[in-house]
Amino acid sequence: MSEVVVEVDNLHKEIEGRKILKGVSFEVREREIFSIIGGSGSGKTSITKHIIGLWKPTSGRVLVFGKDVSRLSLQELDELRSDIGYVFQEGALFDSLKVWENVGFYFLEHTNMGRKEIRELALEKLRLVDLDEDVMDLMPSELSGGMRKRVSIARAIATDPKLIIYDEPTSGLDPITSRVIDRLVLQLRERTGTTAIVVTHDMISAFTISDRLLVLRKGEVVAMGEPEEVLNSPDPFIQEFIGDMKDCLAKQGRTP
């Protein structure tokens, strides 16, 4: 049985009387790709904010690597976060820094490593996302949307994290580039052995790359399981939510 990397236990979050999360529970296992899907305002990003310690639960627990996140000191939380890579929805690259400086930003800011050494480390991570030295000295504005996403992933894996959180990794990308990013997420799991949590509204992506997935509606878990289990759920909301996706998946050779 794989080790549990993230455990969310009966998580409730309330802000100014508004219930954001209502008793959410799930586990993410080592080397698993676990996707969280749902409509806008369903609570997807709220869960990741608890996992990285930006929010504290109103009640319930969130354990990451066996540690109760809400009980950690600031120093302990910093140490925990060093084992978590985060890929932001819009990439969040620094416009004034070159590609290699973006990838090596943590080491430029927090270590005494030389620039040459950091540059070499950045190239190593860029190669993991199928980029090479040709992009090293480019500025983010010179990159396509797909390349910017790859660079942001390279930055997320720069510290060799055990867990990567992808926030809408295919957002704003065309269908072909989206599928390239899907393959990259799968490749990184094989190349680095990392666990991944993917927050997405891209149904094709979620049902293609995930080992298991969770469906949220208004802060509550509607369904959870392997892709085929969720696709075959009799719940009317699930069937409406996935729409015509079954046909798209069938064309890709993935049948529920």
C-alpha positions as a printed Julia matrix, in Angstrom:
256×3 Matrix{Float64}:
   0.0    0.0     0.0
   1.42   3.39   -0.99
   2.23   5.95    1.66
  -0.38   8.65    2.22
   1.09  12.04    1.23
  -1.97  14.24    1.88
  -4.9   13.44    4.17
  -7.88  15.77    4.33
 -10.24  14.79    7.12
 -13.75  16.3     7.41
 -12.52  19.73    6.31
 -14.88  22.64    6.9
 -14.14  26.26    6.04
 -16.42  29.16    6.77
 -15.69  32.81    5.97
 -17.99  35.56    7.26
 -20.83  33.1     7.64
 -20.38  31.64    4.15
 -19.6   27.94    4.03
 -16.77  27.38    1.56
 -16.0   23.72    2.31
 -18.44  21.3     3.89
 -16.9   18.16    5.32
 -14.42  17.35    2.55
 -12.37  14.18    3.09
  -9.87  12.39    0.85
  -6.35  10.94    0.7
  -3.63  11.36   -1.89
  -1.12   8.53   -2.11
   2.54   8.51   -3.04
   3.19   8.84   -6.81
  -0.51   9.33   -7.48
  -1.98  11.92   -9.83
  -5.1   13.09   -8.01
  -7.33  15.65   -9.69
  -9.87  17.95   -8.05
 -12.56  19.1   -10.46
 -15.67  21.23  -10.19
 -17.25  24.4   -11.41
 -16.25  27.95  -10.5
 -16.71  28.54   -6.78
 -16.91  24.84   -5.94
 -13.98  25.05   -3.48
 -11.13  23.55   -5.5
  -8.54  26.26   -4.79
  -9.75  26.58   -1.2
  -8.53  23.02   -0.6
  -5.04  23.76   -1.94
  -4.82  26.86    0.27
  -5.3   24.58    3.27
  -2.72  22.08    1.99
   0.01  24.73    1.75
  -1.02  26.42    4.99
  -2.39  29.71    3.66
  -5.74  29.0     5.3
  -6.6   27.24    8.54
  -9.68  25.0     8.78
 -12.77  26.12   10.63
 -12.84  22.46   11.67
 -11.29  19.22   10.47
  -7.65  18.45    9.69
  -5.24  18.59    6.8
  -2.15  16.41    7.12
   0.73  16.7     4.65
   3.57  14.18    4.96
   1.9   13.16    8.23
   2.04  16.67    9.72
  -1.05  18.63   10.79
  -0.54  21.79    8.73
  -2.59  24.09   10.96
  -0.44  23.22   13.99
   2.94  23.97   12.42
   5.09  26.94   13.41
   6.12  29.4    10.69
   9.54  27.75   10.45
   8.0   24.27   10.25
   5.57  25.52    7.61
   8.45  26.92    5.54
  10.2   23.54    5.77
   7.03  21.77    4.68
   6.55  24.11    1.72
  10.08  23.39    0.51
   8.82  19.88   -0.28
   5.85  21.23   -2.26
   6.07  22.63   -5.78
   3.25  24.92   -6.92
   2.4   25.62  -10.55
   0.29  28.78  -10.67
  -2.65  29.13  -13.04
  -1.14  31.99  -15.05
   2.43  30.77  -14.69
   3.36  33.76  -12.48
   6.8   34.17  -14.05
   8.82  37.27  -13.23
   8.73  39.43  -16.36
  12.03  41.15  -15.57
  13.99  37.9   -15.17
  15.34  35.58  -17.84
  14.03  32.02  -18.09
  16.95  30.48  -16.2
  16.64  33.1   -13.45
  12.94  32.3   -13.1
  13.65  28.6   -12.76
  16.5   29.16  -10.31
  14.8   31.98   -8.4
  14.66  30.1    -5.08
  18.42  29.48   -5.18
  19.23  33.03   -6.25
  17.24  34.4    -3.29
  17.81  31.86   -0.53
  21.22  30.25   -1.06
  24.87  31.18   -1.64
  25.11  29.13   -4.82
  26.93  30.8    -7.68
  25.04  31.99  -10.74
  26.85  29.5   -12.99
  25.81  26.6   -10.74
  22.22  27.85  -10.59
  22.18  28.23  -14.35
  23.26  24.6   -14.74
  20.55  23.49  -12.3
  17.96  25.49  -14.24
  18.99  23.79  -17.48
  18.65  20.37  -15.82
  15.06  21.18  -14.77
  14.2   22.71  -18.15
  15.27  19.5   -19.84
  12.85  17.6   -17.61
  10.03  19.62  -19.2
  11.44  19.12  -22.72
  13.05  22.55  -23.11
  16.76  23.22  -23.69
  19.47  25.88  -23.53
  17.91  27.79  -26.44
  15.33  29.27  -24.05
  17.67  29.96  -21.12
  18.3   33.63  -21.85
  14.87  34.49  -23.23
  12.44  36.71  -21.33
   8.95  35.39  -20.47
   7.42  37.81  -23.0
   9.32  35.98  -25.76
   7.73  32.62  -24.95
   4.53  31.04  -26.2
   1.8   30.2   -23.68
   2.78  26.54  -23.65
   6.46  27.34  -23.14
   5.65  29.71  -20.28
   3.69  26.91  -18.64
   6.64  24.55  -19.02
   9.01  27.09  -17.49
   6.65  27.54  -14.54
   6.63  23.76  -14.06
  10.43  23.69  -14.24
  10.53  26.34  -11.51
   8.09  24.3    -9.4
  10.35  21.23   -9.55
  13.6   23.16   -9.03
  13.81  22.23   -5.33
  13.02  18.54   -6.01
   9.65  18.6    -4.21
   7.86  15.43   -3.17
   4.45  16.92   -4.01
   3.47  19.17   -6.93
   0.21  21.12   -6.97
  -0.92  22.16  -10.43
  -3.48  24.98  -10.43
  -5.36  24.85  -13.76
  -2.28  23.72  -15.75
  -4.07  23.85  -19.12
  -5.93  27.12  -18.53
  -5.67  29.52  -21.47
  -4.01  26.97  -23.74
  -5.31  25.63  -27.03
  -6.44  21.96  -27.12
  -3.25  20.65  -28.72
  -0.95  22.43  -26.25
  -3.22  21.32  -23.39
  -2.66  17.68  -24.32
   1.1   18.32  -24.45
   0.96  19.61  -20.87
  -1.08  16.54  -19.89
   1.67  14.28  -21.23
   4.26  16.34  -19.39
   2.47  15.9   -16.07
   2.5   12.13  -16.64
   6.16  12.17  -17.73
   7.23  14.11  -14.65
   5.65  11.55  -12.38
   7.71   8.86  -14.11
  10.9   10.92  -14.26
  10.87  12.33  -10.73
   8.58  10.03   -8.74
   6.55  12.96   -7.44
   2.96  12.97   -6.25
   0.63  15.41   -8.01
  -2.58  17.2    -7.12
  -4.19  18.78  -10.18
  -6.9   21.41   -9.77
  -8.68  21.78  -13.08
 -11.9   22.49  -14.93
 -10.48  20.74  -18.02
 -12.51  17.53  -18.03
 -10.55  15.85  -20.81
  -7.33  16.48  -18.92
  -8.69  15.28  -15.59
 -10.1   12.04  -16.93
  -7.01  11.34  -19.04
  -4.15  11.84  -16.59
  -5.68  11.04  -13.19
  -5.31   7.86  -11.17
  -8.23   9.08   -9.09
 -10.27  12.25   -9.0
 -12.67  14.11   -6.78
 -15.7   16.08   -7.96
 -16.8   19.09   -5.9
 -20.07  20.97   -5.93
 -20.57  24.0    -3.68
 -17.92  22.82   -1.24
 -19.13  19.23   -1.0
 -17.77  16.01   -2.45
 -20.17  14.67   -5.08
 -18.04  11.77   -6.29
 -14.56  10.34   -5.86
 -12.76   7.4    -7.42
 -10.96   6.2   -10.51
 -11.97   7.95  -13.76
 -14.16   5.08  -14.96
 -15.98   4.96  -11.62
 -16.79   8.66  -11.76
 -17.79   8.53  -15.43
 -20.24   5.75  -14.64
 -21.71   7.45  -11.59
 -25.52   7.5   -11.77
 -25.6   10.88  -10.02
 -27.52  13.31  -12.31
 -25.12  16.16  -11.47
 -22.12  14.1   -12.55
 -23.75  13.11  -15.82
 -24.69  16.72  -16.54
 -21.27  18.0   -15.46
 -19.27  15.73  -17.75
 -21.59  16.48  -20.67
 -20.38  15.03  -23.96
 -16.98  14.14  -22.6
 -17.5   10.39  -22.85
 -17.51  10.66  -26.64
 -14.29  12.69  -26.59
 -12.6   10.15  -24.33
 -13.78   7.28  -26.48
 -12.15   8.91  -29.53
  -8.89   9.06  -27.54
  -9.12   5.35  -26.85
 -10.18   5.73  -23.22
 -13.53   4.07  -22.65
 -15.46   4.31  -19.37
